[in-house]
Each structure stands twice: as structure tokens, then as C-alpha cells.
Amino acid sequence: MTTLPGHMVALEVDGLAYAGGTSGDIERSIAQMSGQFTLRLASKERTDAEDWQIADGAECSVTLAGEALITGYVDIVSRFVS
């Protein structure tokens, strides 16, 4: 697993940590049954990194400074280039 700076939001999917997000939203409230998140990740072409191997239904967690904000499963993966 990759070690990330404490202030960085991290996405962990099936035990692998992903960094390089360009933006994101995290929502949790007592009015919602579950939290939700949206992350926009840099493409392989922009980072020279391996392609993101994230699939619908994969187990995941979103952390900030090592603290879990949301745990659950990937609902939808949308890939596009802008």
C-alpha cells in the first residue's frame, strides 16, 4: 500500500491506495442512511502512472489523514477524458 501525506485524501480499493485525485466531494450527514463520494482522478496519460484498476462493486474506503471517512463499495465508475 502507498503511504500518503497526512493531509491528503486517499482512496483505497481492494487494498490498493490511489493518489492523484484532481478534485472530489465527500458527503456524510445524519439525514442520510449512507455517505457518498465522488473523486476525479488524473488519467494515465497525464501522470505516466499505471491505469486505475477500479471496478464497480469493489470494496473501498476514503480516508483523510489516516482516518476513515467512508467505507463501503464502489457504485459506479465513469471514465472520460476532458
PyMOL commands that set and color helices and strands:
alter all, ss='L'
color gray80, all
select helices_A, chain A and resi 44-47
alter helices_A, ss='H'
color red, helices_A
select strands_A, chain A and resi 9-13+16-18+21-27+36-41+59-64+67-73
alter strands_A, ss='S'
color yellow, strands_A
deselect
rebuild
show_as cartoon
